[in-house]
């Protein structure tokens, strides 16, 4: 009876040792997975920050380009206005030469 009890205790100890080893292996595996996840998270955060910086740079560039475009549009509108005035003046001069009197004056 003592022998069978001793054999049962040894089997239990063996199973317990096996279970402890299995648990240790699983814990190591979980620690490795956790480290991988932390590494991925750090990479994703770095990517996000880099994209955010690039986006801010693009927004600044677009803002600067919009300002330049607005100035060029304003300059162009002013130039077109000057050309229109010059054409009106030349047309008036031409008609004055043709009719011998200023255009729009009663005569």
PyMOL commands that set and color helices and strands:
alter all, ss='L'
color gray80, all
select helices_A, chain A and resi 2-99
alter helices_A, ss='H'
color red, helices_A
deselect
rebuild
show_as cartoon
